[in-house]
């Protein structure tokens, strides 16, 4: 299966995080465990009769019907998984003089961006509508029903810190990902849009061992959706670069 055909990528990302001098987000080690996608549905048979019996001839009648379909959206893909790590006091040679295991509740954020260049974390802030529309254009997300603007519709984020920058509550365009197959009643698995002056940064708030999108005993620390190129002819996969920050 091509990556471009995988809309929901259920990759358990076990992340080993090493902190440097300051708590700015850093690139993790990623292990991809697997992926899954919804199978295309078989056609549904309809053999109408004019009076609902096998003897009623259908020829010459007009039948009014309603059709409903859940269409797999190949303009988006998802990452879900778990996060682990430790705090390290290390030199430029990456040798640690001491480290601290995280034994209490793990909190922080997972970040993903299309940019291969290092994010300017000191300039990070909420994305505005101009930034979002530029991302729509860059990824050919022209469908108003499911473009980035429609997917992150309201400013409803919780407040948190990115390195030394404070993100104020209810200032960033936000969405909440599903739990047990439906929209959560609370703010579970919050994802918001940040911008460093050049690049869009998709940001997922870590929630340790939380019920996830599927109705099962499996729990995850984060869930995130990111856009894929929206062209119908697109047959490749857009790379994303991940960062993690533990707080």
N, C-alpha and C positions, 0 to 999 in steps of 0.2 A: 504494500500500500504506500502510495506517495505521501509525503508530508502534507502536500497541498490538499489532500483528500481527508485529512484528519482535522475535524473541526473542534472536537473536545479532546484535548490531550490530557489524560489523567496520569501525569507523571509524578510519582512520589519523589520529591527532590530532597534528599537528605543532605543538608548543607552544613559543612564544617566552616565555622567563621573564626577568623583571626583578627583581633582588634589591634590597631596601632596606637599612636600617641593620643589621638582624639577620636571621639565617637562619631566620625563621619562614616557613611555607608561604604562598604568594601565589597569587592568581587568574591563570591563564594566558590567553593568546589561543588559541582553539580553532578549527581548520578541519576540518569534517566532510567526509571524502573519499567515503564510501560506506557501504553496509550490505548484509547478506546474511542469509537465513534458509532453513532446510531446507524443501523442498517437501513437501506432504502426500502420503503414499504412496497409490498406486492400490489398489483391493481385490485380494486374492489369490484366485484361482479354486481350488476344491476340488470334484472330481467323483469320489466314491468308488465302488468296486465291492467285492463281498464277498470276492473271491479275488484281487484285483489284476489282473484281466484285463478287457478291454472287454466280454466276454460275460457277466461276473458281474453279476447284478442286485443293486442296492443296497437295494431296498425290503425292509423288515422287519428290517434289521440295525442294531445300535448301534455306531457308530464312536467310538473313543477317540482324541483328537488333542491335541497340545500346540501352543499359539500363543505366539509371542514378538514383541514390538513395541517399537521405540524411539520413544517419544512425545515430540514437541517440547514443551518446558516453557515455557509462556507466562507463568509466574509469576516468571521471571528474565530479565535481559538482560545483554549483555556489551559492554565497551569494550576495544578493543585498539589499540595504536598506538606511535608514536615520540615521543621527547622531545628537544628541543634548547633551548639557552639560553646565557646569559652572566651573569657577575657584574658588577653595576653599583654605582658610588658616585654617588648622585643626591640632589638636594634635593627639597623638597616640591613644587616646580614640575615635577618629573620630568625636569629637565635633568641629564644626567650630566656629571660632571667627569672621569670615567675609567671604562672598563669592561675586563673580562678575558674573553677567549674561553676556553671549556672545551675544551682540546685533548687531555687525558688521558681515562681512562675516566669516563664519566658515571654517577654514582650518586645515589640519593635516593629519593623516594617520590611517588606520585600519590594524591591524596585525593579522595573523592567523598562528598557528604552531601546529604540532602534539604532541609536548612535553608538558606534564603536569607540568614539573618543570619550575620555573621562568627563563625567558630568561636573559642572561647576557648582558644587554643593553650597558654596557661600552665597550664590545668587538664586538659590532655589526658592520658588514661591508657587502660588496657585496659578494654574492655566486660566487665561481669560478666553472669551469667545473667539477672538481673533486667532489665538494660538490653536484652538480646537478646529476651527474652520480650515486653517492651513494644514492641519494633520489630515482632515477629511480629503482635502485636495491631493495631498502627497500620496495617499493610499487609495485614491479613486473610490472613496465612500460617498457616492452620490445619492444613495437611497435614503430619503429623509426618515423612513420608518426605523432604520437600524444603524444609521451612521453614528459617529462618536458623539455628536451633539445630542442625539436622541437617547443614547445609551447612558450618558452621564448628565441627567437633565437638571439637577438641582444642587444648590450649595448646602450640603447637609453633613459635612464631615465633623468628626471629633477633633479637638485640638491635640497636637503632638509636636515633637521636636525632630528636625532633620539636622543632625550634627549640631551646629550652633544656631540654627535658624528655627524660630518658632512659627509653626503653622497654626493660625488662629481658627477656632471652631467656626463652622458654617460660612467659610469663605472660599472653599474649593468645590468644583463640580464633582459629584459623587454618585456612585451606584452601590447597591448591596446585592451580593450574589446569593443564590438560592441555597436553602437548607432542606434536606429531605424532599427535593423535587419541587419546592414551591418557594415563593418570595417570603423571606423571614419577617416575623412580626416585630422584631427589634432591629438593631443596627449590626447584625451579624455579617461578618466577612465584608467589611467596608473597603471599597476601592475608590481612589480619587486621582485626579489629574494634576500633576505638578509640571513646572517649566523652569528651566535654568537660564533663560534668556535666548537659548538656541534650540533646545531639545525638549520634546514631550517625555515625561517620566510617569509611567503608570505605577501607582503605589497601592500596595495591599497591606492592611493592618494585620499583624500577627495575632491570632487567637488560639492559644495552645489547646490542643486536644478537643477541638470543637466538632460537633456533628457537621457533616459535609453535605454536598449537593445530592448524593444518593441516599436512599433510605436503607441504611445498613449499620452495622456496628463499627465500621471504619470511621476514624476521626482524622482531621487534618489541622495543621496550624495556619494555613493560608489557602485562599482560592483567588484566582486572578484571571480576567479575560483581557485579551489584547487583540487589536484589529489585524487582519490579514489583508492583503491587496484585494480590493473589491471588484476588479475586472473579471467578467465571466470567463475570459480566455486565460486567466492566470493559472499556471501549472507548476508553480514553484513554492517556496516557503520563505517567509520573511524572518530573518534572524533577529532575536532580541538578546540584549546584554543585561545580566542580572546583577543586582547589588543587594546586600542585606545590612541592616543595622539593628543591633540588639541594645535594648535600653534597660 
